[in-house]
Amino acid sequence: MQPIRILLVEDEEHLLEAIKLNLELEGYKVVAATNGTEAVRVFRQERFNLVVLDVMLPELDGFAVCESIRLTNSTVPILFLSAKNAAEDKITGLKRGADDYMTKPFNLEEFLLRVQVLVKRSLTQEEKKEMTEVFRFGGNEVNFKTYDIITKDGTKTRLTKKEIALLKLLIERRNEVVSREQILETVWGYDIYPSTRTVDNFILAFRKYFEKDPKDPKFFFSVRGVGYKFASE
C-alpha cells in the first residue's frame, strides 16, 4: 500500500515543524511548503491524499492556492488551518473548494481526528476510481490481471509489468495530465530514475499498440514540460 501523503502549507516555521512532527507520528508522509507558489508547484508534481493549507501565505494566499488545486483536482480533500476566524473567511474557504476549515489556535487531538476523517474520504474516493479488471477503449481491450491486450485488429500481446502499471495510472487519471514525478513514484517507486526519453518510449509503444495512426494519436499524449495524458470519453 502506498503511503498516505499530506501536503502541509504553512509559513510559520515553528508551527509548521510542530504540525509536521505530529502528522508524521501518526504515520503520514508529510511534504511541506512555505508559500503559495511553492504549494501549487509541489501539488502539480506529486500525489497527495490531503492538503492542509494556511490562508495568509507569501506570494499567493491560501484561497488562491485552493482555487488553483481545484482547477486540476476536484477530489483531494483540503483542510484550511488559519488564524482568520471570521465567519466570512470560513465561508470564503468553503466556497473556494475546501472540505473543512479550522481556526488557530487549535486543539491538536481535534485536528488529527479531522485529518483522519478527510484521509479516509480520500482513500474511499481512490478505491472508487480503481477500474475493473478489463478496460476497453477505441476497439482495444486491456486485461490488468493477465497483462494481456487485444488491439482493434485482433492482435493479442502481453505487456510487461511496467507497461501495465503506467497504462493503469494513465487510464485511472484519464483526461488529466500526469506529471513525470507522479509516474516515477507510482511506476518506478523512486528507486530507479528513468530519463524522460524512457517514459516517452513507453508512450510511443502504447501508440503503436492502440492508435489507428501512431503519428496522429487520439488517446496517448506527451505534454511538453508537464507530463503525459490518456484522453478518452
C-alpha positions in Angstrom: 0.0 0.0 0.0 1.3 3.4 -0.9 2.0 5.8 2.0 -0.7 8.4 2.9 0.8 11.7 1.7 -0.1 15.1 3.1 0.9 18.5 1.6 1.3 20.9 4.5 1.4 24.6 3.6 2.4 26.9 6.4 4.8 29.9 6.6 5.3 30.0 10.3 8.4 27.8 10.8 7.8 26.7 14.4 4.2 25.8 13.7 5.0 24.0 10.5 7.6 21.8 12.3 5.2 21.1 15.2 2.3 20.1 12.8 4.6 18.1 10.6 6.1 16.2 13.5 2.6 15.2 14.9 1.4 14.1 11.5 4.5 12.0 11.0 4.0 10.4 14.4 0.5 9.3 13.1 2.3 7.6 10.2 1.7 10.1 7.4 4.3 11.2 4.8 4.4 15.0 5.0 5.7 17.3 2.3 6.0 20.9 3.5 5.7 24.2 1.5 6.1 27.7 3.0 4.5 29.9 0.3 1.6 29.7 -2.1 3.6 29.5 -5.3 5.6 26.6 -4.0 2.5 24.8 -2.8 0.9 24.9 -6.3 4.1 23.7 -7.9 4.6 20.8 -5.5 1.0 19.7 -5.7 1.2 19.6 -9.5 4.3 17.4 -9.3 3.3 14.9 -6.7 0.4 12.8 -5.4 -1.4 13.7 -2.2 -4.2 12.3 -0.1 -4.8 15.6 1.8 -3.8 19.3 1.7 -3.5 21.2 4.9 -3.5 24.9 4.0 -2.9 28.2 5.7 -4.7 31.3 4.4 -2.2 34.0 4.9 0.8 33.0 2.8 3.6 34.8 1.0 3.3 35.2 -2.8 -0.1 33.5 -3.2 -2.7 33.3 -0.5 -4.4 30.1 0.6 -7.7 30.9 -1.1 -5.9 31.3 -4.4 -3.9 28.0 -3.8 -7.2 26.2 -3.1 -8.7 27.5 -6.4 -5.6 26.5 -8.3 -5.8 23.0 -6.9 -9.5 22.7 -7.7 -8.8 23.6 -11.4 -7.0 20.3 -11.9 -8.2 18.1 -9.0 -11.8 18.2 -7.7 -11.4 15.3 -5.2 -8.3 15.7 -3.0 -9.6 16.9 0.4 -8.4 20.4 1.5 -8.3 21.5 5.1 -7.8 25.2 5.9 -5.9 25.9 9.1 -5.9 29.6 9.7 -5.8 32.5 12.2 -8.5 34.2 10.1 -11.5 33.2 12.2 -14.3 35.4 10.9 -17.4 33.7 9.6 -16.9 35.3 6.1 -13.3 33.8 6.0 -14.7 30.3 6.6 -17.4 30.8 4.1 -14.9 32.0 1.5 -12.7 29.0 2.1 -15.5 26.5 1.7 -16.8 28.4 -1.4 -13.3 28.2 -3.0 -13.5 24.4 -2.7 -12.2 23.4 0.8 -13.7 20.5 2.6 -13.0 21.8 6.2 -11.8 24.9 8.0 -10.2 25.1 11.4 -9.0 28.2 13.2 -5.8 28.8 15.1 -5.1 28.2 17.9 -6.5 24.7 17.6 -6.8 21.5 19.6 -4.3 19.0 18.3 -6.5 16.0 19.0 -9.4 17.5 17.1 -7.1 18.4 14.3 -5.7 14.9 14.0 -9.2 13.5 14.0 -10.3 15.8 11.2 -7.3 14.8 9.2 -8.1 11.1 9.8 -11.7 11.7 8.5 -10.5 13.5 5.4 -7.8 11.0 4.6 -10.4 8.2 4.9 -12.6 10.0 2.5 -9.7 10.4 0.1 -8.8 6.7 0.2 -12.5 5.8 -0.4 -12.5 8.0 -3.5 -9.3 6.3 -4.7 -10.9 2.9 -4.3 -13.9 4.0 -6.3 -11.6 5.2 -9.1 -10.0 1.8 -9.4 -11.0 0.2 -12.6 -12.5 -3.2 -13.3 -10.2 -6.0 -14.4 -10.8 -5.3 -18.1 -10.9 -1.9 -19.7 -12.0 -1.2 -23.3 -11.4 1.9 -25.4 -11.4 2.6 -29.2 -11.8 -1.1 -30.1 -8.9 -2.1 -27.8 -9.1 -4.2 -24.7 -6.7 -4.3 -21.7 -6.7 -7.0 -19.0 -5.0 -5.7 -16.0 -4.9 -9.0 -14.2 -3.3 -11.1 -17.0 -1.3 -8.1 -18.6 -2.8 -9.1 -22.0 -4.1 -6.6 -24.5 -6.2 -7.2 -27.6 -5.8 -4.4 -30.1 -8.5 -3.2 -32.6 -7.2 -5.5 -35.3 -7.5 -8.6 -33.0 -3.8 -8.9 -32.2 -3.1 -10.2 -28.7 0.0 -9.1 -26.9 1.3 -9.5 -23.3 2.6 -6.3 -21.8 5.4 -6.0 -19.2 4.7 -5.2 -15.5 6.0 -1.6 -16.0 3.9 -1.1 -19.1 0.7 -2.3 -17.4 1.5 -0.1 -14.3 1.9 3.0 -16.5 -1.1 2.2 -18.6 -3.2 1.7 -15.5 -2.1 5.0 -14.0 -2.8 7.0 -17.2 -6.2 5.4 -17.6 -7.2 5.9 -13.9 -6.3 9.6 -14.4 -7.8 9.8 -17.9 -8.2 13.3 -19.3 -5.7 14.6 -16.7 -2.1 15.4 -17.3 0.1 13.1 -15.1 3.5 14.6 -14.2 6.7 12.7 -14.7 7.2 12.8 -10.9 3.9 11.0 -10.3 4.8 8.4 -12.8 8.2 7.9 -11.1 6.6 7.3 -7.7 3.8 5.0 -8.9 5.5 3.0 -11.7 9.2 3.1 -10.7 8.8 3.7 -7.0 11.6 6.3 -6.9 14.1 3.5 -6.8 15.1 4.0 -10.4 15.1 7.3 -12.2 14.4 6.7 -15.9 15.1 9.5 -18.3 12.3 11.5 -19.8 13.1 9.6 -23.0 12.4 6.3 -21.3 8.9 7.4 -20.4 8.5 8.8 -23.9 9.3 5.3 -25.3 6.5 3.8 -23.3 4.1 6.3 -24.7 5.4 5.6 -28.2 4.8 1.9 -27.6 1.3 2.5 -26.5 0.6 4.5 -29.6 1.9 1.6 -31.8 -0.4 -0.9 -29.8 -3.5 1.2 -29.6 -3.6 4.1 -32.1 -5.0 3.8 -35.6 -2.3 6.3 -36.7 0.6 6.5 -34.2 1.7 9.8 -35.7 -1.7 11.3 -35.1 -2.6 10.0 -31.6 -6.2 10.1 -30.3 -5.5 8.5 -26.9 -1.9 8.9 -25.7 -0.3 12.4 -25.5 3.0 13.9 -24.3 2.5 17.4 -22.9 5.9 19.0 -23.2 7.5 20.1 -19.9 4.4 18.9 -18.0 3.8 15.2 -18.3 1.6 12.6 -20.1 -2.1 12.1 -20.7 -4.6 9.4 -21.8 -7.6 11.0 -23.4 -10.9 9.2 -23.6 -14.6 9.9 -23.3 
